[in-house]
Amino acid sequence: MKPISKILVLATYAISAYAVQAAPVNKIVGNWHLDETRGQKAFDSSGYNKHGQLGASKAADSFDPVRVARRFDNAALSFSDGQFVKVPHANNLQPQKISVEAWVKPGTAPASSLPYILAKGQQNCSFASYALYIYNKDSDEQAPNTAHFYVAYADGSAEGTYVESPVDSPDILDGNWHHLVGTYDQTAVRLYVDGVEVGTGTPHTAPIPYDMFTNKDLYIGDYDGDANSCDNYNGNYVGELDEVKVWSKALTAEEVAKRYLGD
């Protein structure tokens, strides 16, 4: 029989390990470093173990993004031709106060007019429950090559609608890495580019209606994975992505600035 002291130590360790997994620190609910050098997984280090799958199957296929070296850490993922990472639906990825963070280096020839960096839940070809994307259309509505963040809300219609961050983001298709953070604190939808807030936020207070979405999976580098059934856009991101995170809180301007500087 094991001594009681050893049993207590083992029990304490087991409880501590469970607590770390059940209650991750800093309210990070999805944390994909994208630093793996092989395999079909993008591992989640948040503690919730919501690991992403590269491409459309557990085996290697044409939808797999390519692992590349990155100057600032171990690796990143390069996306082209409809490649994506799929993270299965989980309730912890549906917070009412939220931040979405990513380092991005978009390609100079995007494959879509609306390339998506991250999208959680899809309402047909309309919008996601929340998303970070790049606007590449040539129109008078807003400047092309700009980053945007939005959250959905129920407006009484059958499909609902969404609210975007301010539209005056800087051009990010310049061949450089950029740090993007979109936040929603139930008072405003905000976007930060390289540690600086874009505008002053779009006022908004409604809850995000996660239950109204039929497809609830999360995609990195695309809107809806290999479905691509939308006529006006396919959501495919072209370029490199790294350090993708989802938080169950709205990061403050000070926290975003520190994260951009690597603190």
C-alpha positions, -999 to +999 in steps of 0.1 A: +000+000+000+013+035-009+020+058+021-008+082+028+015+112+021+022+099-014-015+094-021-023+129-010+004+143-032-009+123-062-045+134-055-034+171-051-015+168-084-045+153-102-069+180-089-044+208-099-040+194-134-078+192-138-082+228-125-056+241-150-076+224-179-110+235-166-101+271-158-074+284-181-056+315-171-062+350-186-096+339-201-079+326-233-104+300-246-086+292-279-049+295-284-034+282-316+003+290-318+006+273-353+041+263-344+039+226-352+064+212-378+044+182-389+011+164-387-025+174-393-032+192-360-030+228-349-028+223-312-048+245-288-028+254-256-056+273-239-064+243-216-096+234-234-079+212-259-098+225-289-073+213-315-077+223-351-075+200-381-056+211-412-076+207-443-107+187-450-096+153-436-074+136-410-051+127-439-030+152-459-050+168-487-050+199-509-069+219-483-040+218-459-021+251-453+017+248-455+040+251-425+066+278-430+094+294-409+087+327-393+112+353-381+098+359-346+090+324-334+091+287-345+067+287-374+035+299-391+009+286-416+008+298-452-027+296-469-036+295-506-061+279-529-089+275-503-068+260-475-080+262-439-079+249-403-111+236-389-118+238-351-149+218-340-177+237-322-173+242-285-194+263-261-163+279-246-156+295-280-190+314-278-184+341-251-205+372-250-175+394-243-148+385-268-114+393-283-100+377-315-062+381-320-039+371-349-006+380-365-012+382-403+009+387-434-016+388-463-005+379-498-005+405-525-029+386-547-059+376-525-081+348-538-113+363-524-128+398-522-135+390-485-107+368-472-114+355-437-087+353-411-111+336-386-148+329-386-169+312-359-203+298-370-218+306-404-252+318-414-253+305-450-234+331-472-244+360-450-221+363-420-206+345-390-213+348-353-180+367-351-152+371-376-119+388-384-115+395-421-099+417-448-119+438-472-105+436-507-134+449-528-128+479-551-158+500-542-169+534-527-181+517-495-147+515-478-110+513-486-096+480-499-070+460-482-083+469-447-089+447-417-124+444-401-140+427-371-177+421-366-202+403-343-237+391-352-269+401-335-306+393-338-325+422-353-359+405-356-354+392-391-351+356-401-313+356-404-303+385-382-274+409-390-240+420-377-222+451-365-187+460-377-157+478-362-150+513-377-140+511-414-109+534-415-083+507-409-049+512-426-039+492-457-023+459-444-014+444-478+021+458-477+042+426-474+047+430-437+034+412-406+006+430-388-010+424-354-048+424-354-072+423-324-110+426-326-130+431-294-166+433-282-174+443-246-212+447-250-207+485-254-188+487-287-172+467-315-135+476-318-105+468-340-068+474-332-041+473-359-005+470-347-015+481-312-035+511-322-073+513-321-091+521-354-115+549-347-134+549-314-155+517-317-189+511-331-215+514-303-234+481-298-249+463-267-269+433-280-258+397-272-243+375-299-270+350-309-249+319-312-278+295-313-292+308-345-262+295-366-265+262-383-228+256-388-211+263-355-175+253-363-146+277-362-124+282-392-089+298-395-080+311-429-115+307-443-152+314-438-168+279-442-140+254-450-144+234-482-181+242-486-173+274-507-208+276-519-211+314-519-213+330-553-202+365-542-171+354-523-155+322-510-138+335-479-104+321-488-074+339-471-041+340-490-009+347-470+006+337-436-011+335-402+003+330-368-006+331-330-044+330-334-063+335-301-099+338-289-105+354-254-136+354-233-131+390-225-125+423-243-089+432-241-083+468-232-063+492-253-034+489-229-035+451-230-035+452-268-006+476-270+014+453-247+006+423-267+017+440-299+050+448-283+054+412-270+049+419-233 
